[in-house]
Amino acid sequence: MELKDIKAGEGLGDIKFGMTRSQVKKLLGEPSEIEKFSYSDSDEDLSESFHYDELELSVGFDEDAEWRLVTLAVSSPDYEFMNKKLIGIDRDSLLATLEELGIKNLEYENDPSEDSPESILITSKDKGITFWLEDNVVSEIQWGPIYINEETIIWPN
């Protein structure tokens, strides 16, 4: 199974947004860990993440999307976005590469935490992809399907 190509709005290799939990397990096997949580205080917007530690991959499913795959996150330098390895490069190199790839309209957000006081998020809403930087180095890439509006997802074929 091919798993290294990050496809914005589509998935990762053979894994496609919109797949069910059982379809993902059929491709990847049992996850190292399953985490259930809510993005709010409500029990109405539950999410579930499967973590595959050996692949440095997390896959997320949301209840309001009928438990279909809506987020992917990777942290290994083996993954590629548009044939470029981005995990482990510095901020200036990331910005130069994104410009070279024609990805513009980036949004920047400081996201400090106790573990990483210098954490920054760089997001392309057009591509539905976020680059997490810790100490000015790309540590994770997270992406999902493209949304028409807050409730309508364009599922890949």
Order of alpha helices (4+ residues) and beta strands (2+ residues): beta-beta-beta-alpha-beta-beta-beta-beta-beta-beta-alpha-beta-beta-beta-beta-beta-beta
